[in-house]
Amino acid sequence: PGRGHPTWSALQVAARILGAPLTGRLDAQVRERSGSSYTLQAGLTQLIPGNGLMLVTGAVDGPTPPDTLATIKDILAAPLRDGFTPDEHAAAAAALAGMLPLAYETPATLAAITADLAACSLAPDYLDVLLEDIAGLTPEVVNGAYKSHLSPDQLTLIAVGDADVLAGPLQELAAPASLRVISA
């Protein structure tokens, strides 16, 4: 869902748990398992008013992209089974409460954010409302929002690299969906 949806704030917390730099599940677990990731992060974006995406981005060194994508898929699926912990929830909510106001530090970013909010039919006090929502969330609400909006079978996985090397292993990961190779 997009930013105007009631679960957007809960999904912001979930994205922070998964994709905070260094401490998020994605970066920490992939780095622990493979030692070859660089700053895997997750975040929400809204490309079209009312429609949002959770994006996971990062870089992987060496021949491990197919294995790393499989690990990422597993990490994204884990909260569907086990949920997020109260400690993860508290840390993510506190980080967002400290970080989000920093977006309004300069006149240029303030103008850009205000224009973006207007384009999405959101009120200028949207950040205040979002921060209030985040402060009032419980781990159960965050878990429920994540489970209701994310599904590992609806992921689009993208790997950039040598198609001759990656296509075979990635086809196995993509199954039953088909793999699409795009050459630059």
Legacy VTK file of the C-alpha trace (Angstrom):
# vtk DataFile Version 3.0
C-alpha trace
ASCII
DATASET POLYDATA
POINTS 184 float
0.000 0.000 0.000
0.964 3.638 -0.339
1.758 6.239 2.294
-1.875 7.114 2.922
-2.741 3.544 3.957
-3.246 2.913 7.694
-0.543 0.202 7.738
2.202 2.361 6.156
3.691 3.293 9.546
3.790 -0.353 10.641
5.455 -1.319 7.372
8.018 1.453 7.943
8.959 -0.227 11.221
9.121 -3.655 9.540
11.349 -2.275 6.778
13.645 -0.729 9.394
13.912 -4.040 11.279
14.797 -5.823 8.067
16.911 -3.221 6.381
18.588 -0.846 8.812
22.205 -0.327 7.772
24.484 -2.802 9.566
21.987 -3.806 12.259
19.037 -4.881 10.111
18.308 -8.557 9.675
19.252 -8.496 6.010
22.693 -6.958 6.266
23.633 -8.694 9.516
22.478 -12.190 8.538
23.784 -12.153 4.971
27.117 -10.774 6.149
27.283 -13.493 8.839
26.420 -16.288 6.416
28.472 -15.289 3.399
30.772 -12.477 4.446
30.287 -10.983 1.001
27.536 -8.383 1.320
27.850 -4.662 1.354
25.095 -2.579 2.915
21.936 -4.520 2.209
19.051 -2.232 3.081
15.269 -2.284 2.925
12.901 0.621 2.702
9.502 1.678 1.473
8.815 3.881 -1.484
5.696 5.096 -3.208
6.024 5.420 -6.962
2.359 6.034 -7.732
0.002 7.608 -5.181
-1.686 4.790 -3.280
0.808 2.111 -4.360
3.997 1.377 -2.518
6.928 -0.981 -2.764
9.341 -2.470 -0.303
12.761 -2.367 -1.921
15.767 -4.361 -0.794
19.000 -3.117 -2.320
22.658 -3.845 -1.866
25.743 -5.363 -3.364
27.325 -8.791 -3.117
30.916 -9.562 -3.970
32.112 -12.736 -5.650
30.218 -15.688 -7.118
27.445 -15.826 -4.507
24.521 -13.731 -5.868
22.166 -16.714 -6.372
22.847 -18.021 -2.851
22.574 -14.520 -1.423
19.237 -13.916 -3.168
17.969 -17.218 -1.731
19.100 -16.085 1.735
17.383 -12.714 1.273
14.186 -14.486 0.273
14.426 -16.642 3.429
15.031 -13.581 5.632
12.001 -11.811 4.142
9.865 -14.934 4.694
10.932 -15.497 8.328
8.699 -12.761 9.846
5.705 -14.384 8.155
6.314 -17.431 10.362
7.978 -16.019 13.452
7.172 -12.309 13.487
9.407 -9.514 14.709
10.526 -9.432 18.321
9.549 -6.711 20.803
13.218 -5.667 21.042
13.500 -5.338 17.251
10.282 -3.333 17.210
11.432 -0.974 19.963
14.830 -0.359 18.349
13.305 0.292 14.902
10.624 2.641 16.249
13.232 4.612 18.211
15.532 4.852 15.193
12.700 6.115 12.982
11.649 8.661 15.599
15.185 10.025 15.644
15.853 9.797 11.915
12.668 10.954 10.156
12.729 14.549 11.461
16.215 14.966 9.989
14.616 14.951 6.532
13.357 18.462 7.268
16.764 19.935 8.136
17.367 22.096 5.053
15.060 24.394 3.093
15.691 22.386 -0.084
14.670 19.057 1.439
11.740 20.688 3.218
10.488 22.091 -0.092
10.985 18.772 -1.912
9.222 16.767 0.782
6.350 19.247 1.020
5.888 19.147 -2.768
5.981 15.340 -2.696
3.362 15.229 0.062
1.111 17.589 -1.892
1.507 15.480 -5.041
0.393 12.445 -3.033
-2.564 14.316 -1.489
-1.016 14.084 1.973
-1.195 16.894 4.537
1.894 18.974 5.337
1.856 17.571 8.892
2.164 14.026 7.532
5.523 13.458 9.274
4.029 14.389 12.654
1.138 11.984 12.091
3.529 9.242 10.935
5.715 9.672 14.016
2.649 9.549 16.298
1.490 6.379 14.548
4.905 4.762 14.916
5.049 5.662 18.624
1.686 3.956 19.198
2.453 0.718 17.358
2.873 -2.657 19.002
4.913 -5.580 17.670
1.626 -7.370 16.978
0.421 -4.548 14.715
3.743 -4.476 12.836
3.668 -8.262 12.417
0.075 -8.160 11.202
0.801 -5.444 8.634
3.837 -7.309 7.330
1.931 -10.570 7.047
-1.004 -8.933 5.289
1.050 -7.113 2.636
4.167 -9.148 1.882
4.533 -12.536 0.312
7.778 -14.210 -0.814
6.014 -15.685 -3.846
5.399 -12.153 -5.141
9.017 -11.016 -5.049
10.847 -9.674 -8.047
14.497 -10.604 -7.697
17.087 -8.749 -9.758
20.741 -9.702 -10.083
23.243 -7.743 -12.117
26.225 -9.647 -13.415
27.415 -12.183 -15.981
24.236 -13.857 -17.278
26.164 -16.954 -18.398
27.283 -17.543 -14.825
24.122 -16.484 -12.991
21.257 -17.714 -15.201
21.342 -21.395 -14.213
21.371 -20.952 -10.449
18.911 -18.061 -10.632
16.455 -20.144 -12.692
16.360 -22.655 -9.850
15.665 -19.851 -7.381
12.979 -18.309 -9.614
11.103 -21.603 -10.158
8.242 -22.039 -10.736
8.332 -18.567 -12.290
10.500 -18.097 -15.320
13.783 -16.221 -15.352
14.105 -13.237 -17.661
17.607 -12.307 -18.767
18.135 -8.745 -19.957
21.428 -7.893 -21.622
22.787 -4.387 -21.579
LINES 1 185
184 0 1 2 3 4 5 6 7 8 9 10 11 12 13 14 15 16 17 18 19 20 21 22 23 24 25 26 27 28 29 30 31 32 33 34 35 36 37 38 39 40 41 42 43 44 45 46 47 48 49 50 51 52 53 54 55 56 57 58 59 60 61 62 63 64 65 66 67 68 69 70 71 72 73 74 75 76 77 78 79 80 81 82 83 84 85 86 87 88 89 90 91 92 93 94 95 96 97 98 99 100 101 102 103 104 105 106 107 108 109 110 111 112 113 114 115 116 117 118 119 120 121 122 123 124 125 126 127 128 129 130 131 132 133 134 135 136 137 138 139 140 141 142 143 144 145 146 147 148 149 150 151 152 153 154 155 156 157 158 159 160 161 162 163 164 165 166 167 168 169 170 171 172 173 174 175 176 177 178 179 180 181 182 183
